[in-house]
Amino acid sequence: MIDDDPLGPLDPDFAAAFTRDQRRPPCQLYLVSPLDVAGGFPDRLARALDAGSVAAFQFRVKDIDQHAAAALAEPLQRICADREVAFIVNDSIALAKRLGADGVHLGQGDGDPREARTVLGPEAQIGVTCHDSRHLAMEAGEAGADYVAFGAFYPTTTKTVSHQADPVLLSWWSTVFELPCVAIGGITPANAAPLVAAGADFLAVSNAVWGRDEAAAIKAFAAVLGGGEERHAQGADIPVDRQRDHARHRGVPLHGLVPGA
């Protein structure tokens, strides 16, 4: 639940009254890598991206130096670029800069969005983990983030989590702000629909894809999201606003942008 947020708990009746704004782009898939991306993983990634619509791929490895990480990332980055899928680096602003990645995803202890903007430039896509906190999300937006990530919504084996988010948080955020929100944590094709209905702009998924046949998993998510094949044929757009001011919090429409364009 949303107990640690200094703004206090949300009214649970808010979710019951929520209706997804049809002016927002349809919810899309945000694919997160497993920790082991060596060996045959590039082939698995290509197969997954060819199976359906994926808006972004996050390169997430731990406990290796930057040189080794870059060597692992480069073939994956090419696969994403060939399919117009945004390539996002987890945690490391320096690695994102070295690779010329489309952006970086920052945890609460991984740096400031303002620093990332200075290093990576105005076109970079910067996301911030905000757990179950509206306060952290608003701070991230004010600091220039392009999207905020809430979760975990379900139990997950991908990482240790200490924050449990409620779908009402997605409803509140997408009602109040234009800035896209990402739902993360234990999401599968079987439990994704309530998060889409609650207002998630993206579903961040990892083990639900890499823990089984990746192509089948992507197709299963496409069936939940709806229109996946049509969007895949057109290319996946990430609806982030590249204007770096506070207008996004005053209702300025988001723009659909082709990753890497």
PyMOL commands that set and color helices and strands:
alter all, ss='L'
color gray80, all
select helices_A, chain A and resi 13-17+41-51+66-82+93-99+113-120+134-142+168-176+193-198+207-210+214-225+228-234+246-250
alter helices_A, ss='H'
color red, helices_A
select strands_A, chain A and resi 28-32+56-59+86-90+103-106+125-129+147-151+181-184+202-205
alter strands_A, ss='S'
color yellow, strands_A
deselect
rebuild
show_as cartoon
